[in-house]
Amino acid sequence: AELAERNDELVDLTAELAVKDAKLLDWHAELTDRNDELVDRTAELADCNAKLAANKAELADCIAELVDCNAELAVKDAELEANDAELANCNTELADCNAALASKDAELANREERLVLVAEALDMWHAKWQAANEAASRAAQLAEAANQRTAKAQERACALEARGNEAE
């Protein structure tokens, strides 16, 4: 009878162990699933890190391009300043020509000689005026090109900032 009672206890313990073993198997399966999820998430994180690195490289390229654009703009600004100086020189020369023309006009007594000198001075003035006009036109073109580059650089910077914000 005692043996039967112990046998019943062993049967009960075996049943409990079987239940606990089943629970352990369930937990093991759940942990395996969670581990698989962690592996998947780790792979996703690695992909995100790779994308982030690519975005950082692209951003560095864009920044380098922006630096190049700024250098080009500085060159164009210098060219514009040189054109402004050239225009000022042309205006000075034009003023000198006008002064010389007035002086020659006063010196000449003969109307025919004055007309010849006036025609020469007008030709010279027209050439200077045309050169000044061309320089002014070139300066306007350079300014427009600089404005367009600045606008493009600002658009790229905004787009990069937006991508950076999306990446974060």
RATA-V233498 format. One record per residue. N is the residue number from 0. OMEGA is omega in degrees with one decimal (999 if undefined). BURIAL is + if it has 9 or more other C-alpha atoms within 8 Angstrom, else -. Layout:
n: [N | N]
omega: [OMEGA | OMEGA]
burial: [BURIAL | BURIAL]
This chain:
n: [0 | 1 | 2 | 3 | 4 | 5 | 6 | 7 | 8 | 9 | 10 | 11 | 12 | 13 | 14 | 15 | 16 | 17 | 18 | 19 | 20 | 21 | 22 | 23 | 24 | 25 | 26 | 27 | 28 | 29 | 30 | 31 | 32 | 33 | 34 | 35 | 36 | 37 | 38 | 39 | 40 | 41 | 42 | 43 | 44 | 45 | 46 | 47 | 48 | 49 | 50 | 51 | 52 | 53 | 54 | 55 | 56 | 57 | 58 | 59 | 60 | 61 | 62 | 63 | 64 | 65 | 66 | 67 | 68 | 69 | 70 | 71 | 72 | 73 | 74 | 75 | 76 | 77 | 78 | 79 | 80 | 81 | 82 | 83 | 84 | 85 | 86 | 87 | 88 | 89 | 90 | 91 | 92 | 93 | 94 | 95 | 96 | 97 | 98 | 99 | 100 | 101 | 102 | 103 | 104 | 105 | 106 | 107 | 108 | 109 | 110 | 111 | 112 | 113 | 114 | 115 | 116 | 117 | 118 | 119 | 120 | 121 | 122 | 123 | 124 | 125 | 126 | 127 | 128 | 129 | 130 | 131 | 132 | 133 | 134 | 135 | 136 | 137 | 138 | 139 | 140 | 141 | 142 | 143 | 144 | 145 | 146 | 147 | 148 | 149 | 150 | 151 | 152 | 153 | 154 | 155 | 156 | 157 | 158 | 159 | 160 | 161 | 162 | 163 | 164 | 165 | 166 | 167]
omega: [178.6 | 178.5 | 178.7 | 179.3 | 177.8 | 177.8 | 177.8 | 178.3 | 178.7 | 177.6 | 178.2 | 179.3 | 178.8 | 178.0 | 177.9 | 179.2 | 178.8 | 178.1 | 179.7 | 177.8 | 177.7 | 177.5 | 178.7 | 177.6 | 176.4 | 179.3 | 178.7 | 178.8 | 179.0 | 178.1 | 177.1 | 177.2 | 179.7 | 177.6 | 177.0 | 177.2 | 179.1 | 177.4 | 178.4 | -179.2 | 177.3 | 177.3 | 177.2 | 179.3 | 177.2 | 176.7 | 179.4 | 178.8 | 177.8 | 177.9 | 179.1 | 178.2 | 178.4 | 178.4 | 178.2 | 178.3 | 178.6 | 178.2 | 178.5 | 177.3 | -179.6 | 179.0 | 177.8 | 178.1 | 178.4 | 177.1 | 177.8 | 179.2 | 178.9 | 177.5 | 177.2 | 178.8 | 178.8 | 177.7 | -179.7 | 176.7 | 178.8 | 177.9 | 178.1 | 178.4 | 178.3 | 177.7 | 176.6 | 179.1 | 178.6 | 176.7 | 178.5 | 177.2 | 178.2 | 179.0 | 177.5 | 178.4 | 178.0 | 177.0 | 177.0 | 178.2 | 178.5 | 178.3 | 178.9 | 179.1 | 178.6 | 179.5 | 179.1 | 179.3 | -179.3 | -177.7 | -173.8 | 177.3 | -176.1 | -176.8 | -178.5 | 178.2 | 178.3 | 179.8 | 177.5 | 179.3 | 178.3 | 179.2 | 178.4 | -179.9 | 178.0 | 176.4 | 179.5 | 178.3 | -179.8 | 178.5 | 178.4 | 179.1 | 179.6 | 178.2 | 178.8 | 178.3 | 178.6 | 178.2 | 178.7 | 178.8 | 178.9 | 178.8 | 178.5 | 178.2 | 179.2 | 178.9 | 179.1 | 178.3 | 178.5 | 178.6 | 179.8 | 179.0 | 178.7 | 179.6 | 179.0 | 179.3 | 178.8 | 177.8 | 178.9 | -179.4 | 178.7 | -179.9 | 178.0 | 179.3 | 178.5 | 178.7 | 178.6 | 178.9 | 177.7 | -179.2 | 179.5 | 999]
burial: [- | - | - | - | - | - | - | - | - | - | - | - | - | - | - | - | - | - | - | - | - | - | - | - | - | - | - | - | - | - | - | - | - | - | - | - | - | - | - | - | - | - | - | - | - | - | - | - | - | - | - | + | - | - | + | - | - | - | + | - | - | + | - | - | - | + | - | - | + | - | - | - | + | - | - | + | - | - | - | + | - | - | + | + | - | + | + | - | - | + | + | - | - | + | - | - | + | + | - | - | + | - | - | + | + | - | - | + | - | - | - | - | + | + | - | - | + | + | - | - | + | - | - | + | + | - | - | + | + | - | + | + | - | - | + | + | - | - | + | - | - | + | + | - | - | + | - | - | + | - | - | - | + | - | - | + | - | - | - | + | - | - | - | + | - | - | - | -]
